[in-house]
């Protein structure tokens, strides 16, 4: 009877020394490769971008790439023209939903065909229904490689419709200013600059790409190499040169995917938009967006998995907050615990203290981690580049300290 637990390769390797040497060489090569992989992973800095939908995560990632991957950014920038064209079409259709001008609706009808064609060319993965009869949101599978869409025809149609788009926007702007509504603060809004955007020779600027709206499905992963990263810290090591930045979905249905990334993450950059203090979640109109942001922050700061993780908060969209407060919208009407002046600087300071208090009161016992807070407007590339430099050095210092280099 055959011995069932006998090594089926034992006889082969016993009688074939060459095969044994080959097997040993493969094993050695695998061990060397694993050692290299483990060392490279130890050297990596892993950063997770978190925040609700429309908080500025993708724009923050764009800023990282603009600042630290300029060659890749320049190669990709032209392909964003199709995305911006799609943004213009969507904004037009949102405004048309409120328009009673039948002739204007008819004259702008070609943009519906343009929108459908752009979605097909860009590789739309799925759609999400939106409230108030707005056109559905389109999701792409990834931002890592935007398809090169043939957008020349779309640009020609936009240019032909320029005058009608301007008429629509002027009428809608007047009406919406009377009833307090507005879409100017949303990402992907270009109608206030439509003459430049619709020009036949239009090429996107860095600022245009920052403002462009492109929603994606799943987790986006970017790898960025920082050169001479340790020189500012007085060190001369390779640790922290390679960063892996993860951008995960922010809508409530996507947050279940966050938890697996909490383990072995070096830093979290949490986007906390301040301007939508008077708005509710698109997926749940009963929930105030600022309340939702604070609820997420409580969850993050209370997680034991993150007790050694550097936490960075971007109190974002301060430019839009300032603009909204100047229009007379009162912060205290929506945040009843606030009793300060209706001025952006005062509100931001109050929110900064609020986030500090939450981080301190919710931290697990024995937690000793750095928490950094910055007032930001991530669509401002110059100001954000300065902030990212500070954030980079802070995260790297904490990473090196955990590895006992400082």
VEXMAR-153856 format. One record per residue (C-alpha): y, z, x; residue in one letter; residue number from 1. Coordinates in pm, 1 decimal. Example, Ala and Ser with C-alpha at 12.3 -4.5 7.8 and 13.67 -1.06 7.14 Angstrom:
+----------+----------+----------+--------+-----+
!       yy !       zz !       xx ! residu ! num !
+----------+----------+----------+--------+-----+
!   -450.0 !    780.0 !   1230.0 !      A !   1 !
!   -106.0 !    714.0 !   1367.0 !      S !   2 !
+----------+----------+----------+--------+-----+
REM end
This chain:
+----------+----------+----------+--------+-----+
!       yy !       zz !       xx ! residu ! num !
+----------+----------+----------+--------+-----+
!      0.0 !      0.0 !      0.0 !      X !   1 !
!    347.4 !    -85.7 !    130.7 !      X !   2 !
!    580.9 !    193.3 !    228.1 !      X !   3 !
!    870.5 !    159.3 !    -11.8 !      X !   4 !
!   1130.3 !    344.1 !    193.6 !      X !   5 !
!   1062.6 !    154.1 !    514.4 !      X !   6 !
!   1364.5 !    -23.5 !    665.2 !      X !   7 !
!   1307.9 !   -392.0 !    582.8 !      X !   8 !
!   1494.9 !   -490.5 !    898.6 !      X !   9 !
!   1321.8 !   -247.3 !   1134.3 !      X !  10 !
!   1047.8 !   -486.7 !   1240.0 !      X !  11 !
!   1293.0 !   -771.6 !   1284.4 !      X !  12 !
!   1528.4 !   -575.9 !   1509.1 !      X !  13 !
!   1239.8 !   -417.5 !   1701.6 !      X !  14 !
!   1095.1 !   -752.8 !   1799.6 !      X !  15 !
!   1429.8 !   -933.1 !   1842.1 !      X !  16 !
!   1660.9 !   -770.9 !   2102.0 !      X !  17 !
!   1918.8 !  -1048.7 !   2057.7 !      X !  18 !
!   1946.8 !   -973.8 !   1685.2 !      X !  19 !
!   1990.4 !   -605.6 !   1764.7 !      X !  20 !
!   2270.8 !   -682.6 !   2009.2 !      X !  21 !
!   2443.8 !   -899.8 !   1750.1 !      X !  22 !
!   2409.2 !   -623.4 !   1490.8 !      X !  23 !
!   2549.6 !   -364.3 !   1729.6 !      X !  24 !
!   2841.2 !   -593.0 !   1819.2 !      X !  25 !
!   2924.3 !   -639.5 !   1451.3 !      X !  26 !
!   2913.9 !   -263.6 !   1395.8 !      X !  27 !
!   3142.1 !   -205.4 !   1693.3 !      X !  28 !
!   3386.4 !   -470.9 !   1575.4 !      X !  29 !
!   3397.6 !   -315.0 !   1229.2 !      X !  30 !
!   3467.0 !     27.6 !   1380.3 !      X !  31 !
!   3748.8 !   -112.7 !   1594.2 !      X !  32 !
!   3896.8 !   -295.4 !   1294.6 !      X !  33 !
!   3879.2 !     19.6 !   1081.6 !      X !  34 !
!   4048.4 !    220.1 !   1356.3 !      X !  35 !
!   4329.4 !    -37.3 !   1377.4 !      X !  36 !
!   4365.0 !    -41.7 !    999.5 !      X !  37 !
!   4377.5 !    338.5 !    979.5 !      X !  38 !
!   4638.3 !    351.9 !   1255.6 !      X !  39 !
!   4850.2 !     83.4 !   1090.1 !      X !  40 !
!   4831.2 !    263.6 !    755.7 !      X !  41 !
!   4932.2 !    590.5 !    919.5 !      X !  42 !
!   5234.0 !    415.4 !   1071.0 !      X !  43 !
!   5336.8 !    269.4 !    733.9 !      X !  44 !
!   5601.0 !    421.4 !    511.7 !      X !  45 !
!   5505.5 !    385.1 !    146.6 !      X !  46 !
!   5790.0 !    393.1 !   -104.7 !      X !  47 !
!   5754.2 !    393.4 !   -482.5 !      X !  48 !
!   6038.9 !    273.3 !   -707.9 !      X !  49 !
!   6040.0 !    456.3 !  -1041.9 !      X !  50 !
!   6261.2 !    458.3 !  -1349.2 !      X !  51 !
!   6270.5 !    340.5 !  -1707.5 !      X !  52 !
!   6306.8 !    -26.7 !  -1791.2 !      X !  53 !
!   6650.2 !   -172.3 !  -1707.5 !      X !  54 !
!   6722.0 !    110.6 !  -1461.9 !      X !  55 !
!   6777.4 !   -110.1 !  -1157.0 !      X !  56 !
!   6443.5 !    -89.9 !   -974.8 !      X !  57 !
!   6408.3 !   -462.5 !   -916.7 !      X !  58 !
!   6771.4 !   -488.6 !   -807.3 !      X !  59 !
!   6715.6 !   -207.7 !   -556.0 !      X !  60 !
!   6416.9 !   -397.1 !   -419.1 !      X !  61 !
!   6631.4 !   -710.5 !   -391.6 !      X !  62 !
!   6884.9 !   -509.8 !   -189.7 !      X !  63 !
!   6614.4 !   -395.4 !     51.2 !      X !  64 !
!   6508.0 !   -755.4 !    102.4 !      X !  65 !
!   6864.3 !   -882.3 !    142.4 !      X !  66 !
!   6937.2 !   -617.0 !    404.5 !      X !  67 !
!   6609.8 !   -615.7 !    596.3 !      X !  68 !
!   6434.9 !   -946.9 !    523.5 !      X !  69 !
!   6726.7 !  -1193.9 !    537.4 !      X !  70 !
!   6516.8 !  -1495.5 !    635.0 !      X !  71 !
!   6276.5 !  -1456.7 !    343.4 !      X !  72 !
!   6569.2 !  -1386.8 !    112.9 !      X !  73 !
!   6754.3 !  -1704.1 !    212.1 !      X !  74 !
!   6441.9 !  -1915.2 !    167.3 !      X !  75 !
!   6390.7 !  -1785.3 !   -185.1 !      X !  76 !
!   6750.5 !  -1765.5 !   -310.2 !      X !  77 !
!   6779.3 !  -2125.2 !   -436.3 !      X !  78 !
!   6469.8 !  -2082.1 !   -655.4 !      X !  79 !
!   6654.5 !  -1817.3 !   -857.4 !      X !  80 !
!   6871.6 !  -2088.3 !  -1016.1 !      X !  81 !
!   6604.6 !  -2152.0 !  -1279.5 !      X !  82 !
!   6589.3 !  -1778.9 !  -1360.3 !      X !  83 !
!   6968.5 !  -1764.9 !  -1402.3 !      X !  84 !
!   6957.6 !  -2073.0 !  -1624.6 !      X !  85 !
!   6700.9 !  -1891.0 !  -1838.0 !      X !  86 !
!   6928.3 !  -1584.2 !  -1850.6 !      X !  87 !
!   7218.8 !  -1799.6 !  -1974.8 !      X !  88 !
!   7004.9 !  -1956.2 !  -2248.1 !      X !  89 !
!   6885.3 !  -1615.2 !  -2365.1 !      X !  90 !
!   7241.7 !  -1474.9 !  -2379.9 !      X !  91 !
!   7354.3 !  -1776.6 !  -2581.5 !      X !  92 !
!   7072.8 !  -1730.0 !  -2831.5 !      X !  93 !
!   7152.1 !  -1358.6 !  -2870.0 !      X !  94 !
!   7510.7 !  -1445.9 !  -2959.8 !      X !  95 !
!   7406.3 !  -1732.9 !  -3187.1 !      X !  96 !
!   7200.0 !  -1487.2 !  -3393.4 !      X !  97 !
!   7530.5 !  -1331.6 !  -3506.4 !      X !  98 !
!   7721.5 !  -1657.3 !  -3543.7 !      X !  99 !
!   7790.1 !  -1815.7 !  -3881.3 !      X ! 100 !
!   7921.7 !  -2136.5 !  -3724.6 !      X ! 101 !
!   7653.8 !  -2386.3 !  -3825.8 !      X ! 102 !
!   7809.8 !  -2670.2 !  -3626.4 !      X ! 103 !
!   7811.6 !  -2458.3 !  -3309.6 !      X ! 104 !
!   7447.5 !  -2363.7 !  -3369.6 !      X ! 105 !
!   7363.4 !  -2732.2 !  -3400.4 !      X ! 106 !
!   7556.2 !  -2832.9 !  -3087.6 !      X ! 107 !
!   7385.4 !  -2562.5 !  -2879.6 !      X ! 108 !
!   7037.1 !  -2638.1 !  -3015.0 !      X ! 109 !
!   6935.9 !  -2831.2 !  -2697.0 !      X ! 110 !
!   6937.5 !  -2500.3 !  -2507.7 !      X ! 111 !
!   6631.1 !  -2387.5 !  -2705.0 !      X ! 112 !
!   6434.3 !  -2676.0 !  -2558.8 !      X ! 113 !
!   6573.2 !  -2595.9 !  -2212.7 !      X ! 114 !
!   6469.8 !  -2230.7 !  -2249.2 !      X ! 115 !
!   6115.3 !  -2322.0 !  -2354.7 !      X ! 116 !
!   6082.7 !  -2569.6 !  -2068.1 !      X ! 117 !
!   6208.6 !  -2317.1 !  -1810.6 !      X ! 118 !
!   5965.2 !  -2052.3 !  -1931.6 !      X ! 119 !
!   5680.1 !  -2299.4 !  -1898.5 !      X ! 120 !
!   5786.4 !  -2411.0 !  -1550.6 !      X ! 121 !
!   5837.4 !  -2054.8 !  -1426.4 !      X ! 122 !
!   5490.7 !  -1960.0 !  -1545.3 !      X ! 123 !
!   5558.5 !  -1712.9 !  -1825.5 !      X ! 124 !
!   5270.8 !  -1466.5 !  -1846.6 !      X ! 125 !
!   5352.0 !  -1293.1 !  -2174.4 !      X ! 126 !
!   5622.0 !  -1223.6 !  -2429.2 !      X ! 127 !
!   5758.5 !   -908.1 !  -2586.3 !      X ! 128 !
!   5922.2 !   -891.1 !  -2926.1 !      X ! 129 !
!   6273.4 !   -747.5 !  -2927.6 !      X ! 130 !
!   6473.8 !   -579.3 !  -3203.9 !      X ! 131 !
!   6752.5 !   -723.5 !  -3416.9 !      X ! 132 !
!   6614.4 !  -1075.8 !  -3421.0 !      X ! 133 !
!   6685.8 !  -1133.3 !  -3052.5 !      X ! 134 !
!   6478.1 !  -1392.5 !  -2865.2 !      X ! 135 !
!   6157.5 !  -1246.7 !  -2715.8 !      X ! 136 !
!   6157.9 !  -1115.3 !  -2360.8 !      X ! 137 !
!   5963.0 !  -1328.8 !  -2118.7 !      X ! 138 !
!   5747.3 !  -1171.9 !  -1848.1 !      X ! 139 !
!   5635.4 !  -1344.4 !  -1530.5 !      X ! 140 !
!   5323.4 !  -1246.8 !  -1341.8 !      X ! 141 !
!   5501.7 !  -1173.9 !  -1014.7 !      X ! 142 !
!   5835.4 !  -1187.4 !   -839.8 !      X ! 143 !
!   5674.1 !  -1227.0 !   -499.1 !      X ! 144 !
!   5675.3 !  -1605.1 !   -525.0 !      X ! 145 !
!   5904.9 !  -1752.8 !   -787.6 !      X ! 146 !
!   5780.2 !  -2103.1 !   -871.7 !      X ! 147 !
!   6003.6 !  -2388.6 !   -763.9 !      X ! 148 !
!   6101.8 !  -2519.2 !  -1106.4 !      X ! 149 !
!   6256.2 !  -2865.7 !  -1136.1 !      X ! 150 !
!   6578.8 !  -2736.4 !  -1287.3 !      X ! 151 !
!   6806.2 !  -3042.1 !  -1248.0 !      X ! 152 !
!   6768.4 !  -3146.4 !  -1612.6 !      X ! 153 !
!   6835.2 !  -2790.8 !  -1730.0 !      X ! 154 !
!   7153.6 !  -2778.3 !  -1521.9 !      X ! 155 !
!   7271.9 !  -3107.7 !  -1673.2 !      X ! 156 !
!   7219.6 !  -2976.5 !  -2027.4 !      X ! 157 !
!   7402.6 !  -2652.5 !  -1947.8 !      X ! 158 !
!   7696.0 !  -2849.1 !  -1807.7 !      X ! 159 !
!   7706.5 !  -3067.7 !  -2120.8 !      X ! 160 !
!   7710.4 !  -2754.8 !  -2339.4 !      X ! 161 !
!   7970.4 !  -2570.2 !  -2128.3 !      X ! 162 !
!   8261.6 !  -2603.9 !  -2370.0 !      X ! 163 !
!   8054.2 !  -2489.4 !  -2667.3 !      X ! 164 !
!   7914.8 !  -2193.5 !  -2471.1 !      X ! 165 !
!   8269.6 !  -2086.0 !  -2383.6 !      X ! 166 !
!   8374.6 !  -2115.3 !  -2750.2 !      X ! 167 !
!   8074.7 !  -1906.6 !  -2860.0 !      X ! 168 !
!   8138.9 !  -1638.6 !  -2599.3 !      X ! 169 !
!   8510.9 !  -1611.8 !  -2678.9 !      X ! 170 !
!   8436.7 !  -1569.5 !  -3050.3 !      X ! 171 !
!   8153.3 !  -1322.4 !  -2994.6 !      X ! 172 !
!   8353.3 !  -1120.5 !  -2743.3 !      X ! 173 !
!   8635.3 !  -1076.7 !  -2992.6 !      X ! 174 !
!   8399.1 !   -974.4 !  -3272.4 !      X ! 175 !
!   8191.0 !   -736.9 !  -3061.7 !      X ! 176 !
!   8495.9 !   -562.8 !  -2920.0 !      X ! 177 !
!   8595.8 !   -478.8 !  -3277.1 !      X ! 178 !
!   8265.7 !   -320.0 !  -3374.8 !      X ! 179 !
!   8193.8 !   -156.0 !  -3037.3 !      X ! 180 !
!   7895.2 !   -364.4 !  -2940.6 !      X ! 181 !
!   7852.6 !   -549.0 !  -2615.0 !      X ! 182 !
!   7597.0 !   -722.3 !  -2396.7 !      X ! 183 !
!   7807.9 !   -757.3 !  -2084.1 !      X ! 184 !
!   7652.6 !   -453.2 !  -1918.5 !      X ! 185 !
!   7296.7 !   -582.9 !  -1943.9 !      X ! 186 !
!   7136.1 !   -750.2 !  -1646.1 !      X ! 187 !
!   7110.1 !  -1125.6 !  -1662.9 !      X ! 188 !
!   7448.3 !  -1169.2 !  -1833.6 !      X ! 189 !
!   7646.9 !  -1461.4 !  -1689.2 !      X ! 190 !
!   7856.6 !  -1588.8 !  -1979.0 !      X ! 191 !
!   8170.0 !  -1430.9 !  -1833.2 !      X ! 192 !
!   8126.5 !  -1666.7 !  -1535.7 !      X ! 193 !
!   7971.5 !  -1959.2 !  -1716.3 !      X ! 194 !
!   8203.6 !  -2230.9 !  -1582.2 !      X ! 195 !
!   8079.4 !  -2169.0 !  -1227.3 !      X ! 196 !
!   7716.9 !  -2114.7 !  -1332.9 !      X ! 197 !
!   7702.9 !  -2439.6 !  -1534.8 !      X ! 198 !
!   7861.1 !  -2658.4 !  -1266.3 !      X ! 199 !
!   7632.3 !  -2949.1 !  -1163.2 !      X ! 200 !
!   7628.3 !  -2839.3 !   -796.9 !      X ! 201 !
!   7579.7 !  -2468.0 !   -871.2 !      X ! 202 !
!   7388.9 !  -2268.0 !   -609.6 !      X ! 203 !
!   7318.3 !  -1897.2 !   -670.5 !      X ! 204 !
!   7504.9 !  -1644.1 !   -457.0 !      X ! 205 !
!   7352.5 !  -1316.3 !   -338.8 !      X ! 206 !
!   7544.5 !  -1136.8 !   -614.6 !      X ! 207 !
!   7407.3 !  -1377.5 !   -876.9 !      X ! 208 !
!   7050.5 !  -1305.4 !   -770.2 !      X ! 209 !
!   7123.0 !   -931.8 !   -788.8 !      X ! 210 !
!   7243.2 !   -968.4 !  -1147.3 !      X ! 211 !
!   6962.7 !  -1202.6 !  -1255.8 !      X ! 212 !
!   6707.8 !  -1063.3 !  -1497.3 !      X ! 213 !
!   6340.8 !  -1132.1 !  -1434.4 !      X ! 214 !
!   6085.3 !   -905.4 !  -1596.4 !      X ! 215 !
!   5739.0 !   -901.7 !  -1442.0 !      X ! 216 !
!   5396.6 !   -775.8 !  -1542.0 !      X ! 217 !
!   5192.7 !   -539.0 !  -1329.1 !      X ! 218 !
!   5285.4 !   -385.4 !   -996.4 !      X ! 219 !
!   5499.8 !   -573.2 !   -745.3 !      X ! 220 !
!   5428.7 !   -497.8 !   -379.1 !      X ! 221 !
!   5660.8 !   -591.7 !    -94.1 !      X ! 222 !
!   5607.7 !   -541.0 !    278.3 !      X ! 223 !
!   5915.0 !   -517.6 !    498.7 !      X ! 224 !
!   5927.8 !   -467.9 !    874.9 !      X ! 225 !
!   6220.1 !   -267.6 !   1010.2 !      X ! 226 !
!   6305.8 !   -343.6 !   1372.3 !      X ! 227 !
!   6426.1 !    -68.0 !   1607.5 !      X ! 228 !
!   6387.9 !    181.3 !   1323.7 !      X ! 229 !
!   6362.3 !    491.0 !   1539.7 !      X ! 230 !
!   6651.8 !    425.6 !   1776.3 !      X ! 231 !
!   6903.1 !    603.3 !   1553.4 !      X ! 232 !
!   6678.2 !    910.5 !   1551.3 !      X ! 233 !
!   6653.7 !    934.5 !   1927.3 !      X ! 234 !
!   6288.9 !    828.6 !   1931.9 !      X ! 235 !
!   6106.5 !    531.2 !   2071.5 !      X ! 236 !
!   5795.7 !    494.1 !   1859.5 !      X ! 237 !
!   5644.7 !    234.6 !   1628.1 !      X ! 238 !
!   5606.0 !    481.8 !   1344.9 !      X ! 239 !
!   5788.1 !    382.3 !   1030.6 !      X ! 240 !
!   5856.3 !     19.2 !   1119.4 !      X ! 241 !
!   5636.4 !   -120.0 !    843.3 !      X ! 242 !
!   5730.1 !    -28.9 !    488.0 !      X ! 243 !
!   5535.5 !   -100.4 !    171.1 !      X ! 244 !
!   5756.7 !    -83.8 !   -138.6 !      X ! 245 !
!   5597.8 !    -71.4 !   -482.8 !      X ! 246 !
!   5790.2 !   -163.8 !   -798.5 !      X ! 247 !
!   5600.7 !    -55.3 !  -1109.7 !      X ! 248 !
!   5683.5 !   -113.9 !  -1473.8 !      X ! 249 !
!   5928.0 !    124.4 !  -1637.6 !      X ! 250 !
!   5867.4 !     80.9 !  -2010.5 !      X ! 251 !
!   5678.0 !    364.4 !  -2176.8 !      X ! 252 !
!   5356.8 !    165.7 !  -2221.6 !      X ! 253 !
!   5344.3 !     94.2 !  -1845.6 !      X ! 254 !
!   5397.3 !    448.5 !  -1716.9 !      X ! 255 !
!   5027.6 !    532.1 !  -1720.8 !      X ! 256 !
!   5004.5 !    312.5 !  -1408.9 !      X ! 257 !
!   5235.4 !    541.8 !  -1210.3 !      X ! 258 !
!   4995.5 !    828.4 !  -1140.0 !      X ! 259 !
!   4755.8 !    649.5 !   -899.9 !      X ! 260 !
!   5053.2 !    575.2 !   -671.9 !      X ! 261 !
!   5155.9 !    941.4 !   -644.5 !      X ! 262 !
!   4882.0 !   1008.7 !   -390.0 !      X ! 263 !
!   4967.8 !    931.5 !    -25.9 !      X ! 264 !
!   5317.4 !    808.2 !   -109.3 !      X ! 265 !
!   5588.7 !    901.6 !    142.7 !      X ! 266 !
!   5895.3 !    868.0 !    -77.9 !      X ! 267 !
!   6003.7 !    797.4 !   -433.1 !      X ! 268 !
!   6332.6 !    627.8 !   -513.6 !      X ! 269 !
!   6407.2 !    719.9 !   -872.0 !      X ! 270 !
!   6658.8 !    503.8 !  -1059.2 !      X ! 271 !
!   6857.4 !    707.2 !  -1311.8 !      X ! 272 !
!   7106.9 !    481.8 !  -1495.6 !      X ! 273 !
!   7402.8 !    680.8 !  -1628.3 !      X ! 274 !
!   7583.9 !    415.0 !  -1831.5 !      X ! 275 !
!   7332.2 !    393.7 !  -2120.8 !      X ! 276 !
!   7402.0 !    753.2 !  -2228.3 !      X ! 277 !
!   7488.6 !    615.6 !  -2572.9 !      X ! 278 !
!   7184.7 !    386.0 !  -2602.8 !      X ! 279 !
!   6823.7 !    425.5 !  -2713.1 !      X ! 280 !
!   6499.9 !    286.9 !  -2571.9 !      X ! 281 !
!   6416.8 !    -65.2 !  -2684.0 !      X ! 282 !
!   6054.2 !     40.7 !  -2736.4 !      X ! 283 !
!   6149.4 !    358.0 !  -2928.8 !      X ! 284 !
!   6494.2 !    365.0 !  -3096.2 !      X ! 285 !
!   6455.5 !    736.7 !  -3168.8 !      X ! 286 !
!   6477.0 !    828.5 !  -2798.2 !      X ! 287 !
!   6809.2 !    840.5 !  -2611.4 !      X ! 288 !
!   6787.8 !    661.6 !  -2275.9 !      X ! 289 !
!   6953.2 !    937.3 !  -2073.5 !      X ! 290 !
!   6725.0 !   1199.6 !  -2231.8 !      X ! 291 !
!   6427.7 !    981.1 !  -2140.7 !      X ! 292 !
!   6548.0 !    954.1 !  -1779.5 !      X ! 293 !
!   6577.1 !   1332.9 !  -1746.1 !      X ! 294 !
!   6231.8 !   1373.9 !  -1902.5 !      X ! 295 !
!   6083.7 !   1139.6 !  -1641.4 !      X ! 296 !
!   6263.1 !   1329.6 !  -1362.4 !      X ! 297 !
!   6113.6 !   1657.7 !  -1485.9 !      X ! 298 !
!   5767.7 !   1499.5 !  -1477.3 !      X ! 299 !
!   5817.9 !   1374.6 !  -1121.3 !      X ! 300 !
!   5956.2 !   1699.5 !   -982.3 !      X ! 301 !
!   5679.3 !   1906.8 !  -1145.1 !      X ! 302 !
!   5393.2 !   1697.7 !  -1004.3 !      X ! 303 !
!   5185.3 !   1882.0 !   -743.4 !      X ! 304 !
!   5081.7 !   1546.1 !   -598.6 !      X ! 305 !
!   5444.6 !   1494.5 !   -493.0 !      X ! 306 !
!   5504.5 !   1837.9 !   -342.0 !      X ! 307 !
!   5538.1 !   1683.7 !      7.0 !      X ! 308 !
!   5704.1 !   1358.1 !   -101.4 !      X ! 309 !
!   6066.5 !   1279.7 !    -22.3 !      X ! 310 !
!   6259.2 !   1229.7 !   -346.4 !      X ! 311 !
!   6563.9 !   1003.9 !   -363.9 !      X ! 312 !
!   6770.5 !    967.5 !   -681.6 !      X ! 313 !
!   7006.0 !    678.5 !   -744.5 !      X ! 314 !
!   7249.2 !    784.9 !  -1018.3 !      X ! 315 !
!   7288.8 !    420.1 !  -1100.0 !      X ! 316 !
!   7524.5 !    191.4 !  -1293.1 !      X ! 317 !
!   7829.4 !    403.9 !  -1213.8 !      X ! 318 !
!   8049.0 !     94.5 !  -1241.4 !      X ! 319 !
!   7934.8 !     35.7 !  -1598.2 !      X ! 320 !
!   7972.1 !    406.2 !  -1675.4 !      X ! 321 !
!   8334.6 !    397.2 !  -1557.6 !      X ! 322 !
!   8404.9 !     87.0 !  -1764.2 !      X ! 323 !
!   8250.9 !    237.2 !  -2077.5 !      X ! 324 !
!   8439.1 !    567.2 !  -2048.5 !      X ! 325 !
!   8767.4 !    381.4 !  -1999.9 !      X ! 326 !
!   8704.6 !    199.6 !  -2328.3 !      X ! 327 !
!   8705.5 !    538.0 !  -2500.0 !      X ! 328 !
!   8333.4 !    604.1 !  -2546.9 !      X ! 329 !
!   8299.7 !    982.5 !  -2510.5 !      X ! 330 !
!   8017.6 !   1116.3 !  -2295.3 !      X ! 331 !
!   8031.2 !   1455.2 !  -2471.8 !      X ! 332 !
!   7956.9 !   1289.7 !  -2808.0 !      X ! 333 !
!   7608.1 !   1203.3 !  -2682.5 !      X ! 334 !
!   7544.6 !   1481.8 !  -2428.8 !      X ! 335 !
!   7635.8 !   1791.0 !  -2628.1 !      X ! 336 !
!   7597.5 !   2031.0 !  -2333.2 !      X ! 337 !
!   7875.8 !   1851.5 !  -2146.3 !      X ! 338 !
!   8226.5 !   1994.5 !  -2185.8 !      X ! 339 !
!   8414.3 !   1826.3 !  -1900.2 !      X ! 340 !
!   8667.0 !   1545.4 !  -1884.7 !      X ! 341 !
!   8572.6 !   1197.6 !  -1999.7 !      X ! 342 !
!   8614.3 !   1061.6 !  -1646.9 !      X ! 343 !
!   8344.9 !    890.4 !  -1441.5 !      X ! 344 !
!   8379.0 !   1104.2 !  -1127.4 !      X ! 345 !
!   8350.7 !   1426.3 !  -1325.0 !      X ! 346 !
!   8055.1 !   1299.4 !  -1527.1 !      X ! 347 !
!   7870.0 !   1183.0 !  -1214.3 !      X ! 348 !
!   7920.8 !   1520.7 !  -1044.4 !      X ! 349 !
!   7791.9 !   1700.5 !  -1354.6 !      X ! 350 !
!   7484.2 !   1475.3 !  -1366.2 !      X ! 351 !
!   7423.0 !   1525.3 !   -994.6 !      X ! 352 !
!   7417.3 !   1901.9 !  -1047.5 !      X ! 353 !
!   7189.7 !   1852.5 !  -1350.1 !      X ! 354 !
!   6934.4 !   1659.1 !  -1145.4 !      X ! 355 !
!   6948.9 !   1915.6 !   -864.2 !      X ! 356 !
!   6884.1 !   2199.5 !  -1108.5 !      X ! 357 !
!   6589.2 !   2016.4 !  -1264.2 !      X ! 358 !
!   6436.7 !   1946.4 !   -920.8 !      X ! 359 !
!   6472.2 !   2311.5 !   -819.3 !      X ! 360 !
!   6345.3 !   2468.8 !  -1142.2 !      X ! 361 !
!   6045.1 !   2234.3 !  -1182.9 !      X ! 362 !
!   5922.3 !   2227.0 !   -822.2 !      X ! 363 !
!   5564.7 !   2355.1 !   -775.3 !      X ! 364 !
!   5532.1 !   2687.5 !   -592.4 !      X ! 365 !
!   5566.3 !   2653.9 !   -216.1 !      X ! 366 !
!   5728.2 !   2310.8 !   -235.1 !      X ! 367 !
!   5948.4 !   2224.5 !     61.1 !      X ! 368 !
!   6062.8 !   1866.5 !     25.1 !      X ! 369 !
!   6396.2 !   1693.1 !     71.2 !      X ! 370 !
!   6579.7 !   1566.7 !   -237.7 !      X ! 371 !
!   6868.9 !   1321.7 !   -192.0 !      X ! 372 !
!   7107.2 !   1208.1 !   -465.7 !      X ! 373 !
!   7344.3 !    909.4 !   -447.7 !      X ! 374 !
!   7591.5 !    763.1 !   -694.7 !      X ! 375 !
!   7521.5 !    389.1 !   -695.4 !      X ! 376 !
!   7593.1 !     52.4 !   -850.9 !      X ! 377 !
!   7305.0 !   -145.9 !   -705.2 !      X ! 378 !
!   7452.8 !   -480.6 !   -806.7 !      X ! 379 !
!   7723.1 !   -408.7 !   -544.5 !      X ! 380 !
!   7541.3 !   -539.2 !   -237.5 !      X ! 381 !
!   7789.3 !   -412.7 !     23.2 !      X ! 382 !
!   7804.6 !    -55.0 !   -100.6 !      X ! 383 !
!   7429.7 !    -46.2 !   -161.7 !      X ! 384 !
!   7351.6 !   -167.8 !    192.4 !      X ! 385 !
!   7534.2 !    138.0 !    330.0 !      X ! 386 !
!   7341.6 !    365.8 !     94.2 !      X ! 387 !
!   7009.3 !    204.7 !    186.8 !      X ! 388 !
!   7078.9 !    263.2 !    557.1 !      X ! 389 !
!   7126.1 !    633.7 !    487.6 !      X ! 390 !
!   6819.8 !    642.9 !    262.4 !      X ! 391 !
!   6612.6 !    458.6 !    522.3 !      X ! 392 !
!   6700.6 !    707.4 !    796.2 !      X ! 393 !
!   6636.7 !   1006.2 !    569.5 !      X ! 394 !
!   6295.3 !    881.4 !    457.5 !      X ! 395 !
!   6199.2 !    787.1 !    812.5 !      X ! 396 !
!   6300.7 !   1126.5 !    949.6 !      X ! 397 !
!   6088.7 !   1302.6 !    686.2 !      X ! 398 !
!   5798.3 !   1066.6 !    760.8 !      X ! 399 !
!   5814.9 !   1131.6 !   1133.3 !      X ! 400 !
!   5847.5 !   1505.3 !   1077.6 !      X ! 401 !
!   5532.9 !   1507.7 !    866.5 !      X ! 402 !
!   5357.9 !   1329.0 !   1153.0 !      X ! 403 !
!   5496.2 !   1597.1 !   1388.9 !      X ! 404 !
!   5713.5 !   1355.8 !   1589.0 !      X ! 405 !
!   6035.3 !   1549.1 !   1524.3 !      X ! 406 !
+----------+----------+----------+--------+-----+
REM end
